[in-house]
Amino acid sequence: MTTLPKPTKAHRMSYRIARGERGVLTFEPYKSDILPLWRFKTPAIARRSSKEIYNRFLEYNDNDDFVGMDMCRKFLQMVQ
C-alpha cells in the first residue's frame, strides 16, 4: 500500500467542493500525490493511468479521506 499524504483535519476542511474540476491542480498534498499518475498520451497509457488513479481512490476510501477520493474523481473525469 502507498503512503498517502496525511493533511490535518483543518486543511481538509478548507477544501471546497466546486462544480467541474476547478481546483484539482492546486490543492496540496493531493495534487502532488495524484498528478504523477495522470497520463493520457495514448489509449493504452490512459487505461493504465486510470487504473492507478482508481486504485489510489480506493486507498483514500479505505482511509475515509473524502477529499482524496474527490480529487481522484476529478482527475479521472478530466481525461474523458
PyMOL Python script that loads the backbone (N, CA, C, O; Angstrom):
from pymol import cmd

cmd.read_pdbstr("""\
ATOM      1  N   MET A   1       0.842  -1.181   0.000  1.00  0.00           N
ATOM      2  CA  MET A   1       0.000   0.000   0.000  1.00  0.00           C
ATOM      3  C   MET A   1       0.885   1.243   0.000  1.00  0.00           C
ATOM      4  O   MET A   1       1.942   1.261   0.632  1.00  0.00           O
ATOM      5  N   THR A   2       0.458   2.256  -0.696  1.00  0.00           N
ATOM      6  CA  THR A   2       1.182   3.512  -0.827  1.00  0.00           C
ATOM      7  C   THR A   2       1.047   4.350   0.436  1.00  0.00           C
ATOM      8  O   THR A   2       0.025   4.298   1.120  1.00  0.00           O
ATOM      9  N   THR A   3       2.085   5.121   0.738  1.00  0.00           N
ATOM     10  CA  THR A   3       1.994   6.062   1.840  1.00  0.00           C
ATOM     11  C   THR A   3       1.249   7.285   1.337  1.00  0.00           C
ATOM     12  O   THR A   3       1.756   8.027   0.496  1.00  0.00           O
ATOM     13  N   LEU A   4       0.060   7.490   1.847  1.00  0.00           N
ATOM     14  CA  LEU A   4      -0.772   8.607   1.413  1.00  0.00           C
ATOM     15  C   LEU A   4      -0.465   9.845   2.229  1.00  0.00           C
ATOM     16  O   LEU A   4      -0.031   9.747   3.377  1.00  0.00           O
ATOM     17  N   PRO A   5      -0.689  11.021   1.636  1.00  0.00           N
ATOM     18  CA  PRO A   5      -0.476  12.248   2.396  1.00  0.00           C
ATOM     19  C   PRO A   5      -1.403  12.282   3.604  1.00  0.00           C
ATOM     20  O   PRO A   5      -2.509  11.744   3.559  1.00  0.00           O
ATOM     21  N   LYS A   6      -0.953  12.912   4.676  1.00  0.00           N
ATOM     22  CA  LYS A   6      -1.744  12.995   5.908  1.00  0.00           C
ATOM     23  C   LYS A   6      -1.982  14.459   6.271  1.00  0.00           C
ATOM     24  O   LYS A   6      -1.405  14.960   7.237  1.00  0.00           O
ATOM     25  N   PRO A   7      -2.829  15.148   5.503  1.00  0.00           N
ATOM     26  CA  PRO A   7      -3.118  16.545   5.856  1.00  0.00           C
ATOM     27  C   PRO A   7      -3.937  16.606   7.139  1.00  0.00           C
ATOM     28  O   PRO A   7      -4.628  15.654   7.502  1.00  0.00           O
ATOM     29  N   THR A   8      -3.846  17.728   7.806  1.00  0.00           N
ATOM     30  CA  THR A   8      -4.601  17.905   9.042  1.00  0.00           C
ATOM     31  C   THR A   8      -6.088  18.016   8.730  1.00  0.00           C
ATOM     32  O   THR A   8      -6.480  18.293   7.596  1.00  0.00           O
ATOM     33  N   LYS A   9      -6.892  17.802   9.733  1.00  0.00           N
ATOM     34  CA  LYS A   9      -8.338  17.945   9.549  1.00  0.00           C
ATOM     35  C   LYS A   9      -8.675  19.373   9.138  1.00  0.00           C
ATOM     36  O   LYS A   9      -9.541  19.583   8.289  1.00  0.00           O
ATOM     37  N   ALA A  10      -8.006  20.349   9.726  1.00  0.00           N
ATOM     38  CA  ALA A  10      -8.264  21.750   9.371  1.00  0.00           C
ATOM     39  C   ALA A  10      -7.966  21.996   7.894  1.00  0.00           C
ATOM     40  O   ALA A  10      -8.709  22.707   7.218  1.00  0.00           O
ATOM     41  N   HIS A  11      -6.886  21.411   7.397  1.00  0.00           N
ATOM     42  CA  HIS A  11      -6.547  21.579   5.976  1.00  0.00           C
ATOM     43  C   HIS A  11      -7.600  20.917   5.090  1.00  0.00           C
ATOM     44  O   HIS A  11      -8.042  21.497   4.099  1.00  0.00           O
ATOM     45  N   ARG A  12      -7.999  19.694   5.458  1.00  0.00           N
ATOM     46  CA  ARG A  12      -9.037  19.010   4.669  1.00  0.00           C
ATOM     47  C   ARG A  12     -10.335  19.802   4.676  1.00  0.00           C
ATOM     48  O   ARG A  12     -11.044  19.842   3.671  1.00  0.00           O
ATOM     49  N   MET A  13     -10.649  20.428   5.793  1.00  0.00           N
ATOM     50  CA  MET A  13     -11.899  21.201   5.890  1.00  0.00           C
ATOM     51  C   MET A  13     -11.839  22.475   5.051  1.00  0.00           C
ATOM     52  O   MET A  13     -12.879  23.072   4.772  1.00  0.00           O
ATOM     53  N   SER A  14     -10.646  22.904   4.644  1.00  0.00           N
ATOM     54  CA  SER A  14     -10.537  24.093   3.795  1.00  0.00           C
ATOM     55  C   SER A  14     -10.845  23.776   2.333  1.00  0.00           C
ATOM     56  O   SER A  14     -10.985  24.684   1.514  1.00  0.00           O
ATOM     57  N   TYR A  15     -10.951  22.493   2.009  1.00  0.00           N
ATOM     58  CA  TYR A  15     -11.271  22.062   0.648  1.00  0.00           C
ATOM     59  C   TYR A  15     -12.707  22.437   0.321  1.00  0.00           C
ATOM     60  O   TYR A  15     -13.619  22.179   1.106  1.00  0.00           O
ATOM     61  N   ARG A  16     -12.900  23.034  -0.818  1.00  0.00           N
ATOM     62  CA  ARG A  16     -14.243  23.425  -1.260  1.00  0.00           C
ATOM     63  C   ARG A  16     -14.640  22.606  -2.470  1.00  0.00           C
ATOM     64  O   ARG A  16     -13.928  22.568  -3.474  1.00  0.00           O
ATOM     65  N   ILE A  17     -15.773  21.957  -2.365  1.00  0.00           N
ATOM     66  CA  ILE A  17     -16.291  21.197  -3.492  1.00  0.00           C
ATOM     67  C   ILE A  17     -16.854  22.201  -4.487  1.00  0.00           C
ATOM     68  O   ILE A  17     -17.677  23.047  -4.138  1.00  0.00           O
ATOM     69  N   ALA A  18     -16.401  22.097  -5.723  1.00  0.00           N
ATOM     70  CA  ALA A  18     -16.831  23.040  -6.754  1.00  0.00           C
ATOM     71  C   ALA A  18     -17.375  22.275  -7.948  1.00  0.00           C
ATOM     72  O   ALA A  18     -17.141  21.076  -8.101  1.00  0.00           O
ATOM     73  N   ARG A  19     -18.087  22.977  -8.770  1.00  0.00           N
ATOM     74  CA  ARG A  19     -18.583  22.366  -9.999  1.00  0.00           C
ATOM     75  C   ARG A  19     -17.410  22.112 -10.924  1.00  0.00           C
ATOM     76  O   ARG A  19     -16.467  22.902 -10.977  1.00  0.00           O
ATOM     77  N   GLY A  20     -17.468  21.016 -11.646  1.00  0.00           N
ATOM     78  CA  GLY A  20     -16.403  20.696 -12.580  1.00  0.00           C
ATOM     79  C   GLY A  20     -15.127  20.313 -11.859  1.00  0.00           C
ATOM     80  O   GLY A  20     -15.156  19.787 -10.746  1.00  0.00           O
ATOM     81  N   GLU A  21     -14.027  20.581 -12.497  1.00  0.00           N
ATOM     82  CA  GLU A  21     -12.741  20.160 -11.957  1.00  0.00           C
ATOM     83  C   GLU A  21     -11.934  21.336 -11.403  1.00  0.00           C
ATOM     84  O   GLU A  21     -10.709  21.256 -11.304  1.00  0.00           O
ATOM     85  N   ARG A  22     -12.593  22.389 -11.054  1.00  0.00           N
ATOM     86  CA  ARG A  22     -11.919  23.561 -10.504  1.00  0.00           C
ATOM     87  C   ARG A  22     -11.114  23.186  -9.256  1.00  0.00           C
ATOM     88  O   ARG A  22     -11.608  22.479  -8.378  1.00  0.00           O
ATOM     89  N   GLY A  23      -9.883  23.663  -9.190  1.00  0.00           N
ATOM     90  CA  GLY A  23      -9.045  23.449  -8.019  1.00  0.00           C
ATOM     91  C   GLY A  23      -8.255  22.162  -8.007  1.00  0.00           C
ATOM     92  O   GLY A  23      -7.453  21.941  -7.099  1.00  0.00           O
ATOM     93  N   VAL A  24      -8.460  21.305  -8.994  1.00  0.00           N
ATOM     94  CA  VAL A  24      -7.812  19.992  -8.963  1.00  0.00           C
ATOM     95  C   VAL A  24      -6.287  20.094  -9.058  1.00  0.00           C
ATOM     96  O   VAL A  24      -5.584  19.228  -8.536  1.00  0.00           O
ATOM     97  N   LEU A  25      -5.778  21.105  -9.695  1.00  0.00           N
ATOM     98  CA  LEU A  25      -4.327  21.229  -9.847  1.00  0.00           C
ATOM     99  C   LEU A  25      -3.700  22.154  -8.809  1.00  0.00           C
ATOM    100  O   LEU A  25      -2.546  22.557  -8.952  1.00  0.00           O
ATOM    101  N   THR A  26      -4.458  22.493  -7.764  1.00  0.00           N
ATOM    102  CA  THR A  26      -3.929  23.422  -6.781  1.00  0.00           C
ATOM    103  C   THR A  26      -3.962  22.906  -5.347  1.00  0.00           C
ATOM    104  O   THR A  26      -3.196  23.400  -4.520  1.00  0.00           O
ATOM    105  N   PHE A  27      -4.792  21.957  -5.019  1.00  0.00           N
ATOM    106  CA  PHE A  27      -4.974  21.563  -3.613  1.00  0.00           C
ATOM    107  C   PHE A  27      -3.955  20.503  -3.211  1.00  0.00           C
ATOM    108  O   PHE A  27      -4.051  19.342  -3.609  1.00  0.00           O
ATOM    109  N   GLU A  28      -2.985  20.927  -2.420  1.00  0.00           N
ATOM    110  CA  GLU A  28      -1.934  20.038  -1.928  1.00  0.00           C
ATOM    111  C   GLU A  28      -2.367  19.391  -0.618  1.00  0.00           C
ATOM    112  O   GLU A  28      -3.195  19.965   0.090  1.00  0.00           O
ATOM    113  N   PRO A  29      -1.853  18.251  -0.276  1.00  0.00           N
ATOM    114  CA  PRO A  29      -0.818  17.458  -0.917  1.00  0.00           C
ATOM    115  C   PRO A  29      -1.363  16.497  -1.966  1.00  0.00           C
ATOM    116  O   PRO A  29      -0.610  15.716  -2.548  1.00  0.00           O
ATOM    117  N   TYR A  30      -2.664  16.554  -2.206  1.00  0.00           N
ATOM    118  CA  TYR A  30      -3.297  15.608  -3.129  1.00  0.00           C
ATOM    119  C   TYR A  30      -2.799  15.779  -4.557  1.00  0.00           C
ATOM    120  O   TYR A  30      -2.572  14.796  -5.261  1.00  0.00           O
ATOM    121  N   LYS A  31      -2.630  17.027  -4.985  1.00  0.00           N
ATOM    122  CA  LYS A  31      -2.154  17.272  -6.345  1.00  0.00           C
ATOM    123  C   LYS A  31      -0.832  16.555  -6.584  1.00  0.00           C
ATOM    124  O   LYS A  31      -0.674  15.868  -7.593  1.00  0.00           O
ATOM    125  N   SER A  32       0.110  16.707  -5.674  1.00  0.00           N
ATOM    126  CA  SER A  32       1.428  16.090  -5.840  1.00  0.00           C
ATOM    127  C   SER A  32       1.377  14.570  -5.749  1.00  0.00           C
ATOM    128  O   SER A  32       2.246  13.886  -6.292  1.00  0.00           O
ATOM    129  N   ASP A  33       0.374  14.042  -5.074  1.00  0.00           N
ATOM    130  CA  ASP A  33       0.233  12.593  -4.953  1.00  0.00           C
ATOM    131  C   ASP A  33      -0.386  11.979  -6.210  1.00  0.00           C
ATOM    132  O   ASP A  33       0.025  10.898  -6.632  1.00  0.00           O
ATOM    133  N   ILE A  34      -1.349  12.644  -6.802  1.00  0.00           N
ATOM    134  CA  ILE A  34      -2.107  12.070  -7.919  1.00  0.00           C
ATOM    135  C   ILE A  34      -1.547  12.480  -9.279  1.00  0.00           C
ATOM    136  O   ILE A  34      -1.558  11.676 -10.211  1.00  0.00           O
ATOM    137  N   LEU A  35      -1.065  13.699  -9.410  1.00  0.00           N
ATOM    138  CA  LEU A  35      -0.612  14.212 -10.702  1.00  0.00           C
ATOM    139  C   LEU A  35       0.412  13.321 -11.406  1.00  0.00           C
ATOM    140  O   LEU A  35       0.320  13.157 -12.623  1.00  0.00           O
ATOM    141  N   PRO A  36       1.392  12.732 -10.692  1.00  0.00           N
ATOM    142  CA  PRO A  36       2.351  11.860 -11.395  1.00  0.00           C
ATOM    143  C   PRO A  36       1.700  10.619 -12.022  1.00  0.00           C
ATOM    144  O   PRO A  36       2.278  10.014 -12.925  1.00  0.00           O
ATOM    145  N   LEU A  37       0.528  10.242 -11.563  1.00  0.00           N
ATOM    146  CA  LEU A  37      -0.171   9.069 -12.115  1.00  0.00           C
ATOM    147  C   LEU A  37      -0.983   9.421 -13.359  1.00  0.00           C
ATOM    148  O   LEU A  37      -1.399   8.527 -14.095  1.00  0.00           O
ATOM    149  N   TRP A  38      -1.211  10.692 -13.599  1.00  0.00           N
ATOM    150  CA  TRP A  38      -2.148  11.163 -14.619  1.00  0.00           C
ATOM    151  C   TRP A  38      -1.466  11.269 -15.977  1.00  0.00           C
ATOM    152  O   TRP A  38      -0.732  12.224 -16.232  1.00  0.00           O
ATOM    153  N   ARG A  39      -1.704  10.288 -16.850  1.00  0.00           N
ATOM    154  CA  ARG A  39      -1.123  10.248 -18.188  1.00  0.00           C
ATOM    155  C   ARG A  39      -2.194   9.817 -19.173  1.00  0.00           C
ATOM    156  O   ARG A  39      -3.046   8.987 -18.856  1.00  0.00           O
ATOM    157  N   PHE A  40      -2.147  10.393 -20.382  1.00  0.00           N
ATOM    158  CA  PHE A  40      -3.189  10.056 -21.359  1.00  0.00           C
ATOM    159  C   PHE A  40      -2.727  10.237 -22.801  1.00  0.00           C
ATOM    160  O   PHE A  40      -3.551  10.510 -23.674  1.00  0.00           O
ATOM    161  N   LYS A  41      -1.447  10.093 -23.069  1.00  0.00           N
ATOM    162  CA  LYS A  41      -0.908  10.308 -24.418  1.00  0.00           C
ATOM    163  C   LYS A  41      -1.488   9.324 -25.432  1.00  0.00           C
ATOM    164  O   LYS A  41      -1.806   9.710 -26.557  1.00  0.00           O
ATOM    165  N   THR A  42      -1.628   8.059 -25.043  1.00  0.00           N
ATOM    166  CA  THR A  42      -2.219   7.043 -25.917  1.00  0.00           C
ATOM    167  C   THR A  42      -3.339   6.352 -25.133  1.00  0.00           C
ATOM    168  O   THR A  42      -3.385   6.446 -23.906  1.00  0.00           O
ATOM    169  N   PRO A  43      -4.235   5.663 -25.830  1.00  0.00           N
ATOM    170  CA  PRO A  43      -5.296   4.936 -25.111  1.00  0.00           C
ATOM    171  C   PRO A  43      -4.748   3.922 -24.097  1.00  0.00           C
ATOM    172  O   PRO A  43      -5.303   3.779 -23.008  1.00  0.00           O
ATOM    173  N   ALA A  44      -3.684   3.231 -24.442  1.00  0.00           N
ATOM    174  CA  ALA A  44      -3.119   2.239 -23.523  1.00  0.00           C
ATOM    175  C   ALA A  44      -2.558   2.913 -22.265  1.00  0.00           C
ATOM    176  O   ALA A  44      -2.761   2.431 -21.151  1.00  0.00           O
ATOM    177  N   ILE A  45      -1.862   4.016 -22.454  1.00  0.00           N
ATOM    178  CA  ILE A  45      -1.317   4.756 -21.312  1.00  0.00           C
ATOM    179  C   ILE A  45      -2.453   5.306 -20.453  1.00  0.00           C
ATOM    180  O   ILE A  45      -2.376   5.279 -19.225  1.00  0.00           O
ATOM    181  N   ALA A  46      -3.496   5.800 -21.094  1.00  0.00           N
ATOM    182  CA  ALA A  46      -4.639   6.349 -20.361  1.00  0.00           C
ATOM    183  C   ALA A  46      -5.343   5.263 -19.550  1.00  0.00           C
ATOM    184  O   ALA A  46      -5.758   5.515 -18.419  1.00  0.00           O
ATOM    185  N   ARG A  47      -5.485   4.072 -20.102  1.00  0.00           N
ATOM    186  CA  ARG A  47      -6.112   2.971 -19.355  1.00  0.00           C
ATOM    187  C   ARG A  47      -5.288   2.610 -18.123  1.00  0.00           C
ATOM    188  O   ARG A  47      -5.831   2.442 -17.032  1.00  0.00           O
ATOM    189  N   ARG A  48      -3.980   2.493 -18.303  1.00  0.00           N
ATOM    190  CA  ARG A  48      -3.097   2.156 -17.180  1.00  0.00           C
ATOM    191  C   ARG A  48      -3.150   3.261 -16.118  1.00  0.00           C
ATOM    192  O   ARG A  48      -3.215   2.981 -14.921  1.00  0.00           O
ATOM    193  N   SER A  49      -3.123   4.496 -16.566  1.00  0.00           N
ATOM    194  CA  SER A  49      -3.185   5.640 -15.660  1.00  0.00           C
ATOM    195  C   SER A  49      -4.492   5.653 -14.883  1.00  0.00           C
ATOM    196  O   SER A  49      -4.503   5.871 -13.672  1.00  0.00           O
ATOM    197  N   SER A  50      -5.585   5.419 -15.584  1.00  0.00           N
ATOM    198  CA  SER A  50      -6.885   5.455 -14.899  1.00  0.00           C
ATOM    199  C   SER A  50      -6.996   4.341 -13.863  1.00  0.00           C
ATOM    200  O   SER A  50      -7.619   4.533 -12.819  1.00  0.00           O
ATOM    201  N   LYS A  51      -6.406   3.188 -14.135  1.00  0.00           N
ATOM    202  CA  LYS A  51      -6.411   2.102 -13.146  1.00  0.00           C
ATOM    203  C   LYS A  51      -5.614   2.496 -11.910  1.00  0.00           C
ATOM    204  O   LYS A  51      -6.026   2.223 -10.783  1.00  0.00           O
ATOM    205  N   GLU A  52      -4.467   3.143 -12.129  1.00  0.00           N
ATOM    206  CA  GLU A  52      -3.636   3.569 -11.000  1.00  0.00           C
ATOM    207  C   GLU A  52      -4.355   4.625 -10.152  1.00  0.00           C
ATOM    208  O   GLU A  52      -4.319   4.581  -8.923  1.00  0.00           O
ATOM    209  N   ILE A  53      -5.004   5.568 -10.830  1.00  0.00           N
ATOM    210  CA  ILE A  53      -5.725   6.607 -10.091  1.00  0.00           C
ATOM    211  C   ILE A  53      -6.924   6.005  -9.369  1.00  0.00           C
ATOM    212  O   ILE A  53      -7.227   6.404  -8.244  1.00  0.00           O
ATOM    213  N   TYR A  54      -7.608   5.058  -9.993  1.00  0.00           N
ATOM    214  CA  TYR A  54      -8.732   4.411  -9.322  1.00  0.00           C
ATOM    215  C   TYR A  54      -8.253   3.628  -8.093  1.00  0.00           C
ATOM    216  O   TYR A  54      -8.920   3.623  -7.059  1.00  0.00           O
ATOM    217  N   ASN A  55      -7.102   2.973  -8.210  1.00  0.00           N
ATOM    218  CA  ASN A  55      -6.548   2.271  -7.042  1.00  0.00           C
ATOM    219  C   ASN A  55      -6.220   3.256  -5.923  1.00  0.00           C
ATOM    220  O   ASN A  55      -6.416   2.957  -4.745  1.00  0.00           O
ATOM    221  N   ARG A  56      -5.723   4.428  -6.298  1.00  0.00           N
ATOM    222  CA  ARG A  56      -5.451   5.454  -5.284  1.00  0.00           C
ATOM    223  C   ARG A  56      -6.763   5.914  -4.660  1.00  0.00           C
ATOM    224  O   ARG A  56      -6.825   6.147  -3.453  1.00  0.00           O
ATOM    225  N   PHE A  57      -7.819   6.047  -5.476  1.00  0.00           N
ATOM    226  CA  PHE A  57      -9.155   6.382  -4.973  1.00  0.00           C
ATOM    227  C   PHE A  57      -9.573   5.382  -3.897  1.00  0.00           C
ATOM    228  O   PHE A  57     -10.062   5.775  -2.838  1.00  0.00           O
ATOM    229  N   LEU A  58      -9.380   4.093  -4.167  1.00  0.00           N
ATOM    230  CA  LEU A  58      -9.753   3.057  -3.205  1.00  0.00           C
ATOM    231  C   LEU A  58      -8.927   3.155  -1.923  1.00  0.00           C
ATOM    232  O   LEU A  58      -9.441   2.912  -0.831  1.00  0.00           O
ATOM    233  N   GLU A  59      -7.648   3.510  -2.057  1.00  0.00           N
ATOM    234  CA  GLU A  59      -6.816   3.691  -0.862  1.00  0.00           C
ATOM    235  C   GLU A  59      -7.337   4.850  -0.020  1.00  0.00           C
ATOM    236  O   GLU A  59      -7.421   4.750   1.204  1.00  0.00           O
ATOM    237  N   TYR A  60      -7.688   5.959  -0.691  1.00  0.00           N
ATOM    238  CA  TYR A  60      -8.264   7.084   0.047  1.00  0.00           C
ATOM    239  C   TYR A  60      -9.581   6.663   0.711  1.00  0.00           C
ATOM    240  O   TYR A  60      -9.870   7.071   1.836  1.00  0.00           O
ATOM    241  N   ASN A  61     -10.366   5.856   0.020  1.00  0.00           N
ATOM    242  CA  ASN A  61     -11.621   5.373   0.589  1.00  0.00           C
ATOM    243  C   ASN A  61     -11.358   4.537   1.839  1.00  0.00           C
ATOM    244  O   ASN A  61     -12.050   4.689   2.846  1.00  0.00           O
ATOM    245  N   ASP A  62     -10.361   3.654   1.778  1.00  0.00           N
ATOM    246  CA  ASP A  62     -10.009   2.830   2.939  1.00  0.00           C
ATOM    247  C   ASP A  62      -9.596   3.684   4.132  1.00  0.00           C
ATOM    248  O   ASP A  62      -9.746   3.271   5.282  1.00  0.00           O
ATOM    249  N   ASN A  63      -9.068   4.890   3.848  1.00  0.00           N
ATOM    250  CA  ASN A  63      -8.633   5.799   4.908  1.00  0.00           C
ATOM    251  C   ASN A  63      -9.685   6.860   5.238  1.00  0.00           C
ATOM    252  O   ASN A  63      -9.394   7.828   5.941  1.00  0.00           O
ATOM    253  N   ASP A  64     -10.908   6.676   4.730  1.00  0.00           N
ATOM    254  CA  ASP A  64     -12.003   7.633   4.972  1.00  0.00           C
ATOM    255  C   ASP A  64     -11.602   9.064   4.615  1.00  0.00           C
ATOM    256  O   ASP A  64     -11.935  10.008   5.333  1.00  0.00           O
ATOM    257  N   ASP A  65     -10.891   9.214   3.509  1.00  0.00           N
ATOM    258  CA  ASP A  65     -10.414  10.525   3.070  1.00  0.00           C
ATOM    259  C   ASP A  65     -11.234  10.980   1.868  1.00  0.00           C
ATOM    260  O   ASP A  65     -10.887  10.704   0.719  1.00  0.00           O
ATOM    261  N   PHE A  66     -12.332  11.684   2.157  1.00  0.00           N
ATOM    262  CA  PHE A  66     -13.225  12.130   1.096  1.00  0.00           C
ATOM    263  C   PHE A  66     -12.527  13.068   0.118  1.00  0.00           C
ATOM    264  O   PHE A  66     -12.758  12.987  -1.089  1.00  0.00           O
ATOM    265  N   VAL A  67     -11.682  13.952   0.621  1.00  0.00           N
ATOM    266  CA  VAL A  67     -11.010  14.918  -0.251  1.00  0.00           C
ATOM    267  C   VAL A  67     -10.139  14.188  -1.271  1.00  0.00           C
ATOM    268  O   VAL A  67     -10.178  14.506  -2.460  1.00  0.00           O
ATOM    269  N   GLY A  68      -9.357  13.215  -0.815  1.00  0.00           N
ATOM    270  CA  GLY A  68      -8.533  12.432  -1.732  1.00  0.00           C
ATOM    271  C   GLY A  68      -9.371  11.699  -2.760  1.00  0.00           C
ATOM    272  O   GLY A  68      -9.009  11.631  -3.934  1.00  0.00           O
ATOM    273  N   MET A  69     -10.497  11.148  -2.315  1.00  0.00           N
ATOM    274  CA  MET A  69     -11.400  10.453  -3.245  1.00  0.00           C
ATOM    275  C   MET A  69     -11.935  11.427  -4.292  1.00  0.00           C
ATOM    276  O   MET A  69     -11.972  11.101  -5.479  1.00  0.00           O
ATOM    277  N   ASP A  70     -12.348  12.611  -3.865  1.00  0.00           N
ATOM    278  CA  ASP A  70     -12.898  13.594  -4.797  1.00  0.00           C
ATOM    279  C   ASP A  70     -11.835  14.081  -5.776  1.00  0.00           C
ATOM    280  O   ASP A  70     -12.124  14.295  -6.953  1.00  0.00           O
ATOM    281  N   MET A  71     -10.610  14.255  -5.295  1.00  0.00           N
ATOM    282  CA  MET A  71      -9.532  14.676  -6.193  1.00  0.00           C
ATOM    283  C   MET A  71      -9.257  13.607  -7.252  1.00  0.00           C
ATOM    284  O   MET A  71      -9.052  13.941  -8.420  1.00  0.00           O
ATOM    285  N   CYS A  72      -9.250  12.346  -6.869  1.00  0.00           N
ATOM    286  CA  CYS A  72      -9.068  11.261  -7.843  1.00  0.00           C
ATOM    287  C   CYS A  72     -10.184  11.284  -8.876  1.00  0.00           C
ATOM    288  O   CYS A  72      -9.936  11.144 -10.073  1.00  0.00           O
ATOM    289  N   ARG A  73     -11.402  11.461  -8.409  1.00  0.00           N
ATOM    290  CA  ARG A  73     -12.552  11.509  -9.324  1.00  0.00           C
ATOM    291  C   ARG A  73     -12.368  12.626 -10.340  1.00  0.00           C
ATOM    292  O   ARG A  73     -12.637  12.436 -11.526  1.00  0.00           O
ATOM    293  N   LYS A  74     -11.913  13.784  -9.888  1.00  0.00           N
ATOM    294  CA  LYS A  74     -11.736  14.919 -10.791  1.00  0.00           C
ATOM    295  C   LYS A  74     -10.663  14.629 -11.840  1.00  0.00           C
ATOM    296  O   LYS A  74     -10.843  14.943 -13.017  1.00  0.00           O
ATOM    297  N   PHE A  75      -9.549  14.032 -11.418  1.00  0.00           N
ATOM    298  CA  PHE A  75      -8.510  13.694 -12.396  1.00  0.00           C
ATOM    299  C   PHE A  75      -9.057  12.723 -13.431  1.00  0.00           C
ATOM    300  O   PHE A  75      -8.801  12.880 -14.624  1.00  0.00           O
ATOM    301  N   LEU A  76      -9.804  11.727 -12.989  1.00  0.00           N
ATOM    302  CA  LEU A  76     -10.361  10.750 -13.932  1.00  0.00           C
ATOM    303  C   LEU A  76     -11.356  11.414 -14.901  1.00  0.00           C
ATOM    304  O   LEU A  76     -11.386  11.063 -16.080  1.00  0.00           O
ATOM    305  N   GLN A  77     -12.139  12.334 -14.435  1.00  0.00           N
ATOM    306  CA  GLN A  77     -13.107  12.985 -15.303  1.00  0.00           C
ATOM    307  C   GLN A  77     -12.452  13.934 -16.299  1.00  0.00           C
ATOM    308  O   GLN A  77     -13.000  14.158 -17.379  1.00  0.00           O
ATOM    309  N   MET A  78     -11.316  14.484 -15.970  1.00  0.00           N
ATOM    310  CA  MET A  78     -10.652  15.397 -16.899  1.00  0.00           C
ATOM    311  C   MET A  78     -10.149  14.690 -18.149  1.00  0.00           C
ATOM    312  O   MET A  78      -9.955  15.330 -19.182  1.00  0.00           O
ATOM    313  N   VAL A  79      -9.938  13.393 -18.072  1.00  0.00           N
ATOM    314  CA  VAL A  79      -9.430  12.649 -19.222  1.00  0.00           C
ATOM    315  C   VAL A  79     -10.544  12.285 -20.187  1.00  0.00           C
ATOM    316  O   VAL A  79     -10.290  12.063 -21.371  1.00  0.00           O
ATOM    317  N   GLN A  80     -11.760  12.222 -19.703  1.00  0.00           N
ATOM    318  CA  GLN A  80     -12.875  11.793 -20.557  1.00  0.00           C
ATOM    319  C   GLN A  80     -13.139  12.745 -21.676  1.00  0.00           C
ATOM    320  O   GLN A  80     -14.045  12.519 -22.478  1.00  0.00           O
TER     321      GLN A  80
END
""", "prot")
cmd.dss("prot")
cmd.show_as("cartoon", "prot")
cmd.util.cbc("prot")
cmd.orient("prot")
